[in-house]
Amino acid sequence: MWHPPATITPADRPYGGGHTHEDGTRHGDSPNGAEVGIGTPAASASVALDIGGGLGALVINPSERFRSSEIEISRINHEGPRVHTGVHERASDAGSTLTAIFGSLPAGRYVIWEDANTAGPVVEVPDGGVAQIRLG
């Protein structure tokens, strides 16, 4: 059975109690149970990777059209819910780049969603490794 990234606990799922992204951005639930939107975007920060023992990581380098948005992924067989993370600009000595980082995923094949209804490329997340892909 597929499990979402380790940084989202069962109490933090969007269908019960809200959830927190790896970068600290939090979505919450309103009193009537409807999910509420993101507040002020979180600043870019370090991301810890939890890989090995059946887990891998995924780094997406999206195009400018994804700036300040979120990217969703799901298992290729649609087992389990979609999970998402924010797109942030990250600086390095080589310059800055947009990234969306899933720091801990069960190894396997994932669909990257272009939008809510359009499936994009498929990527293989390796056990103990990091997959990287550009998204146009």
C-alpha positions as CSV (number, residue, x, y, z in Angstrom):
1,M,0.0,0.0,0.0
2,W,1.3,3.5,-0.9
3,H,2.0,6.0,1.9
4,P,2.4,9.7,1.4
5,P,5.7,11.4,2.3
6,A,6.8,10.9,5.8
7,T,6.4,14.7,6.5
8,I,2.6,14.4,6.3
9,T,1.2,12.5,9.3
10,P,-2.3,11.0,9.3
11,A,-3.5,13.8,11.5
12,D,-2.2,16.3,8.9
13,R,-4.0,14.9,5.9
14,P,-6.1,17.4,3.9
15,Y,-9.2,15.3,4.5
16,G,-8.8,15.7,8.3
17,G,-6.9,18.4,10.1
18,G,-5.0,20.1,7.3
19,H,-1.4,19.3,6.4
20,T,2.1,20.7,6.4
21,H,4.5,20.8,3.4
22,E,8.2,19.9,3.7
23,D,9.1,23.6,3.5
24,G,6.8,24.5,6.4
25,T,3.9,25.9,4.4
26,R,0.7,24.8,6.1
27,H,-2.9,24.3,4.8
28,G,-5.6,24.1,7.5
29,D,-9.2,23.2,7.7
30,S,-11.9,25.7,8.4
31,P,-14.4,24.9,11.2
32,N,-16.8,23.3,8.8
33,G,-14.1,20.9,7.5
34,A,-13.4,22.6,4.2
35,E,-9.7,23.1,3.4
36,V,-8.6,26.7,3.5
37,G,-5.9,28.1,1.2
38,I,-2.3,29.0,1.8
39,G,-1.4,32.1,3.7
40,T,1.8,34.0,3.1
41,P,4.1,31.8,0.9
42,A,7.0,30.2,2.9
43,A,10.5,31.3,2.2
44,S,12.7,28.8,0.5
45,A,14.5,26.6,3.0
46,S,16.6,23.5,3.2
47,V,14.9,20.2,2.6
48,A,15.9,17.0,4.3
49,L,15.7,13.8,2.2
50,D,14.6,10.6,3.8
51,I,15.7,7.9,1.3
52,G,16.6,4.2,1.4
53,G,14.7,1.3,2.7
54,G,12.1,1.5,-0.1
55,L,12.1,5.3,-0.2
56,G,13.4,7.8,-2.7
57,A,13.1,11.5,-3.5
58,L,12.0,13.5,-6.5
59,V,13.3,16.9,-7.5
60,I,11.3,18.7,-10.2
61,N,12.7,21.7,-12.1
62,P,9.6,23.4,-13.4
63,S,9.3,26.2,-15.9
64,E,8.4,29.8,-14.9
65,R,4.7,29.1,-15.4
66,F,4.8,27.1,-12.1
67,R,6.3,29.9,-10.0
68,S,4.5,30.4,-6.7
69,S,2.3,27.4,-7.3
70,E,2.1,23.8,-6.2
71,I,2.8,20.6,-8.2
72,E,0.9,17.4,-7.6
73,I,2.0,13.9,-8.2
74,S,0.3,10.5,-7.8
75,R,1.4,6.9,-8.2
76,I,1.0,5.7,-11.8
77,N,-1.7,3.2,-10.7
78,H,-3.5,6.0,-8.8
79,E,-3.1,4.0,-5.6
80,G,-3.4,6.5,-2.7
81,P,-4.1,10.2,-2.8
82,R,-2.3,12.8,-4.9
83,V,0.4,14.6,-2.9
84,H,1.8,18.1,-3.6
85,T,4.6,20.5,-2.7
86,G,5.3,24.1,-3.4
87,V,7.5,25.5,-6.1
88,H,10.3,27.7,-4.7
89,E,13.2,29.6,-6.1
90,R,16.5,28.3,-4.7
91,A,19.8,30.0,-5.0
92,S,23.2,28.4,-5.3
93,D,26.7,29.5,-6.5
94,A,25.6,28.5,-10.0
95,G,22.5,30.8,-9.9
96,S,18.9,30.4,-9.0
97,T,16.4,27.8,-10.2
98,L,12.8,26.9,-9.5
99,T,12.4,23.6,-7.7
100,A,9.6,21.4,-6.3
101,I,11.1,18.8,-3.9
102,F,9.4,15.6,-2.7
103,G,11.9,14.6,0.0
104,S,10.6,11.1,0.8
105,L,8.4,8.9,-1.5
106,P,7.9,5.2,-1.7
107,A,10.0,4.0,-4.7
108,G,8.0,3.6,-7.9
109,R,6.5,5.3,-10.9
110,Y,4.7,8.6,-10.5
111,V,2.6,10.9,-12.7
112,I,3.4,14.6,-12.5
113,W,0.1,16.5,-13.0
114,E,0.2,19.5,-15.3
115,D,-3.0,20.8,-13.7
116,A,-6.0,19.3,-11.8
117,N,-7.1,17.3,-14.9
118,T,-4.1,16.9,-17.1
119,A,-1.6,14.1,-16.5
120,G,2.0,15.0,-17.4
121,P,5.2,13.0,-17.6
122,V,5.9,9.9,-15.6
123,V,9.0,9.6,-13.5
124,E,10.6,6.6,-11.7
125,V,11.6,7.3,-8.1
126,P,14.4,4.9,-7.2
127,D,14.8,3.2,-3.9
128,G,17.6,5.0,-2.1
129,G,18.1,7.6,-4.8
130,V,16.9,10.9,-6.2
131,A,15.0,11.3,-9.5
132,Q,15.2,14.7,-11.2
133,I,13.1,16.0,-14.1
134,R,12.4,19.2,-15.9
135,L,8.8,20.2,-16.3
136,G,7.9,22.6,-19.1
